[in-house]
Amino acid sequence: MERPGPQPKKEMQAINVTEALGEFQQIARDPAAAVKKAASEKIVRVIGHLPTDVPEELVHSAGAYPFGVVAYDRRQISQADAHLQTWACSLMRCAFGMALSGGLDYLQGLIVPTICDTTRTVYTIWKKVRPFHFMENFLMPRQLDRPSAKNYLLGEMGRLKARLEQFTGRKITAQDLGNSIRLYNRHRALLRRLFEFHVRHPEILGNRATYDVIKSSFLIPKENHQELLNRLINALEQELLKLKTGREKTRVRVILSGKLWEPPALMDVLDEVGAVCVGDELCTGWRYIANDVKENGDPYVALAERQLARPPFACFVNKKQDRKDALLKKVRETQADGVIFVHLKFCEPENYDYPYLKEGLDAAGVPTLRLETEVGNVSLGQIKTRVGAFIEMLEGAK
């Protein structure tokens, strides 16, 4: 389904920033209500995916509704303890626990990208204990710089395409996939525009608001989210015209490194201490929107090439795109004052990469802070204290 035509100009001007952001915050707070509402507007199969290396465009082109499982009910972690080891990361335990408790019953299917040992394990157990009507894994090559990686990805996409067609009863044509690619490219471009506005004007669009908007984009159809984004961007530009009267006090600029911004209140803490997140490596942040799919040529090849060119991540090895070098480059380009590592407890890939990244940042004179967090079990007071002290140190060094 293509994006509807532009809204009347007077309607876009009528909404203010607070109202526009409230729409996204409500989606992020209550994803179940959002997905049920969106699905009721058009009868469609809702297929969930764990973040964030599943080709959503392929799911969309099958006439389904891709739903990213990125907003977690932290009360449900204990539901998974009978099936997963306690040293499985809290992200997977929470997502699986939500399914066991019925918290994901609005999904008809689920795709699990096998990016680490835990996702490989949870897929098999999930399929046996609490399966959806459609259950698939998406096997990812770990060594992205190998010549065989693209062919491997193309084979996986071909397998997933056949299963989606079988489940939805709809043939995926090259035209369908091309339309979905164009929709997702436009959407990523809008989110990048929003992020750049945040970096330039954090006094208008703070950290929590920005990342809530990105997170909400996983939870409703891109067509709907794109309309809301246009309204928000229009409201922000109107607000800038009204409020921008002088140069705002310089803020401490930080980069976040990790998989997810958990706990969500971390962004509130950064707002409270007057820091601005100018970049990140997060699957629910810049990594999700950083690059687009080529719109000419074979769409399947283009999807595979985008995946191989995405920003570095702990679960993949790519000697042509070294993660330490990429992080140092981002620090230089964004003029960041420091890097905050946000690591989920028991995340082996991030723990493995950390000493290497820390050594490189130390050698370059970049201050760092490492936070170990969990979904649903975090001492927010300790985070506030440590982040506050780190930002104060960076302010003193400016």
N, C-alpha and C positions, 0 to 999 in steps of 0.2 A: 504494500500500500504506500503510495507516494504521499509526501507531505501536502496537506491542504494548502490552498492559496493563502496569501498574506491576510492578516486580520485588518479590519478597518483601522485607519490611523488614529482616530479619536480613542478607540478602545486601548491601544497600546500606550497612548499618552496618559490615560486615566489612572493606570496602576502605579503605585509608588514602590520604592525598593523594598520596604518592609513587607508589603503585601506580596510582592513577587517572590521574595526569599521564603516567605511563609509557605508558599505552595510546595517548594522543594523540601523544606524541613518536615512538612507533614508526610510527604512520600517516604522520606528516610526514617521517620519515627514509626510509621505504620505501613510497611511494605505489603502486608497481607491485604489491607484494604485497598491499596493502590492497584495491586495486580488483579484483584477481583473486579474492581470497577473497570479497569481497562479491558479485561477479558469479556466483560458483559456487554461492552459497546460493540464488540465484533466477535462472533463465535470463532475461537481460535484455540489451538492447542498451546499450552504454556509449557515450555521446556526450560528447565533451570540449568545453570552451569556454575561450577565453582570457579573462582577467579584465577586468572583472567586470560588464559591462552587458548580459549575455544573460538573458532571462527564464527562469530555471531552472524555475520552476513550470510553464511551458508544456511543457518537455522532460519533466518528471516526469509530467505528466498524460497524456502519450502512452505511458506505461508504460516509458520509458527511464530510464537512470541518468545524471544529469548529473554530469560529472566536471570540476572546475576544474583547468586546467593551471597550477598555482601553485608546485609543488615541482620545482625544476630540477636536472638533471644537468649541472653546470657544465663537465664534460669534453667536452660535445658541441657547444660553440659553433663550433669550427672546421669542423664538418660543413656549416655553412650558408654558409661564406665563398665557395663557388663560385657561389652563387645570389643573395646579398644583399650590398649595399655594406657596407664596413667601418663606415660611419657610421650604419647602421641600429642601433637600440638593442640592447644585449646581451640584453634580455628576449626580443625576437622572434627574434634569432639563435639563442638557446639553445633555445627551444621548437621552432623549425623544425629545428634540428640534432638534437634528440632524436628527432623523427619520421624524419629521414633515416637515422639510425643504428638504427632499429627500436625505440627506447626508448619509443615510444607505441603499439606494435602491439596492445596490449590494448584500444585504442579501436576502435569500429566507425564512429565519425563525429566530426566537428569543426565547431563554429560559431565563426566569428571576428567579433567586433564591430568594425566599421570606425570607430574612434574617432580615428584619426590617419593621416597619410600612410603610415607604415610598415605599419600593419595593412591598409590598402587594397592595398599592394604585395604583402605576404607572402601574402595570401589567394590572389591570382591565381597566384603562383608555386607555392605549396603544392599547389593543386588540379591543376596541370599536372605537377609533378615527383614528388610523393608523396601522391596522393589517398587518402582513406579511402572507404569505401562510401558514406558520407553526408558531403557537404561543403556548407556554406552560410555565407554572410556575413550579418551582421545590421547593416543600414545605420542609423546613428544620426543624427538631426538635430543639427547643431552648435548652432544658435540655439534654445535651449529655451524662450525667452520669446515666440517667435512664435506667433500663433494656429494656424498650420498644423502645429506640432510634434506635437500629440497625434494629429491625423489621420494624419500621416506614420507615427508609431509604430504606430498601429492597422493601417495597411496592411502594414507590415513583419511585425507579429505574425500577421496573416492569411496572409501568404505563407509564413512559417515554420511555422505550424500545418499548412497544406496539405502541405508537404514532409515534416514529421514524420509525419503520418498516412500518407502514401504509403510512407515508409521502414519504419515500425513495423507497418503493416497494422492500426492501431487508430484508431478514430474518437475524437477528443477531444471529450467532452461538457462542457457547462457545469458539471455536477455533478463530473466528474473534475477540472476545473480548480479549482473551488471547494475540493475536498478538498485539492489540492496547495497552494493558497494558505494554507489554515488550518494545514497542517503546517509550511510555511516560516515563517509568522508566529510560531507557537509556538517554533520553533527560534531565530529571531532574538531573541525575548524572553528566552530562556534565555541566549544569548550576551551580551546586554546586561546581564543580571543578573550574569553572571560578570565582565564588564568592570568593573562598579560595585564588585564585591567586591574586585577587584584594586586599584582606585584607593583604596579605604578601607583595605585591608590588604595592602600590597605586601610586607610581611615574611612573609606566608604564600603569596601568589600573585604571583610576580615578573613582570617584563616579558616575558621569553622564554617562560615557561610560558603566559601569557595569549595571546600572539600565535601560539604553536604550536597552541593549541586552536582558535583562529579559522581558521588556515590548514588544519588537518586537516579542518575542516567542509566544505571544497571537495572532499575526496578520497574520502569514503565516503557512502553513502546517508544522507539526513537522518534517516530513522527510526532507523538504527543509531547515528548520532552523538548523537541526542537522548537515547537511553538512557545512553550514556557520560557525557553532560553532567549528567544527573540524578544519576548516581553520584558524579561529581566534586563537584558543588555540595553534596551531602549530606556528603561527606568533608570539604570545606572548612569547612562550618558546625560539624561535630564538632571539627575542629582548632581553630577559633576559640574554642570553649568551653573547650578544654584549655589553650590557650597565652596567651590575651589576659588578661594580669594588670595591665597598666599602659599608659600612653600611649607609643607608640613615638617615637623621635627623628624630628623633622620632616625630610622628604626634599625635595630639589629637584624641582619639578614641571615637566615639559616636555610640549610638544605636537610631534608629528612631522607634517611637511607633505611630500607627495610622492605617488607612485603605489604603491610597494611598499616593504616593509622589507627591502631588500637592502643588504648581505649579512645573513643571519639572525643572525650573531654580533654585529650592532649592538645587539640586545636584551641579549645577554650583557654587553656593555660598559656599558650603562646600569645593569644590575643591579650590576655590579662597583663602579661609582662612586657607588652609592646614590641614583640618580635614579629617579623613577617617571613613566612615560608616562601622563598623565591624559586624553589625547585625541589624535586624529589625523585626517588627511584620506585615509588610505590605502585603496586598493581591497581590500586584504587585511587591513583593520582595521575601524575604526568605520564607514567609508562603506558597507561591505558589510551591516552589521546595523542601521544607524541608523533606518530607517523601514520600516513594514509596508505591506501591500496591504489596501485596504478589502475587507471580507468580504461586503458587500451590494452589490446592483446588478450591472451588467454586469462580469464578471471581466476582460475584455480592456481595458475602459476603466480599471478599477482598476489593472491592471498598468502601463498607460501613465502614469497619474497618479502612481504611485509613482516611476517612472523620472524623470519631470519634476521631482519634489519631492526627489530624492536630494541629499545634500550636494554643494556645488559641487566641480568637478573641472576640471583644466586643459584638457581636451579639449572642454569645452562652454562656451557663453556664455549667461548668464542674468542680464539686468539686474535682474530682480526678486529675485534671490538672489546678490548680488555676492560674489565669493569673498573679497576683502579684508575686507569687512564681516563675513562669516560667520566668518573666522578670528579677527578681533579679538573678536567676540562669544564665541567658544569660549575664547579666552584669559581673558576676564573671568569667564565662568561656571565655568571649572575652576580659576581662581586660579593659572594657570600662571606660572612664573617666566621662561620663555623658550621659543623655538620653534627646532626643528632641522629644516632643510630637507634631505631625503634625495632627491637627484636622480640618476636614471640618466643616465649620459653619453649625449649625443646625443638626449635626450628634448626635442624642440623645444617641445611645448606647455608643459612645466614651465619650460624656459628662458625662454619668452616671458612667462610670468606672474610670474617671480621678481622682477624689478625693481619691479613694481607692488606686490607683496605686501611686499617688504622696505621700500619707502618708507612704506607705511602702518604697519607695525610700528615702524619707527624713529620716526615722528612720534608714536606712542603710547607711546614709551619702552620697548618690548618688546625685550629682547636676542635676537639670532638667531645661528645658526651654519648654514652651508651645507656639506653633504658631497656630493661628486660620486662616485658609485659605479658599479660595473659588476657584472653577474652573472659570477662566476668569475674576476675579475681585480681584486682589491682589496687594498690595503695595510692590513691590519688594525691594524698597529702605528701607522700614521699616524692612523687613525680613533680608536684608544684615546687617543693623545696629545691630539688636538684636542678630542674629547668630554670627556676628563678636565679639560682646562684650562677649557673652557666651563662645566662643572658647578661647578668650583672658583670661578670668577668669580661665578656665580649665588649660590653659598653665601655668598660674602663680601658680597654685596649684600643679603642677607636681614636 
